[in-house]
Amino acid sequence: MEITREQVSRIADLARLELEDEKIEKFASQFNEIIGYMDKMNAISTEGIIPMYSPSENTSVLRDDVVKKEYNREELLANAPKQDGKHFIVPKIL
C-alpha cells in the first residue's frame, strides 16, 4: 500500500491543515516509510513468542509501603481549633 499526495492532501483537509506542496510530499514519503516498516514487522514470524506488555523489566522505583507511626494523637490534636482529647470537633452538617 502506498500513500499518495492526494491522500495526504485529503487527510490535511480533514484535519483543517493548510500544507505547502513540499510538506505534502515530505509527509507522503514519511507515511510510506512508516507503512514499509510495518510491512517488515508483519513479515516477522511470532509463532511461539509469548505476548508481553513491555519490552523491558518493570521494577518499581517507589519506596516500599511500610506502616509507621510518625505522630502521636496529642501532637495532631494540638493543631485543632476544637478537640476533646481524642477527636477533632467540627460543626455538624445536616
Secondary structure, DSSP 8 states (H G I E B T S, - for coil): ----HHHHHHHHHHTT----HHHHHHHHHHHHHHHHHHHHHHHS--TT----S-SS-----S--------S-HHHHHTT-SSB-SSSB------
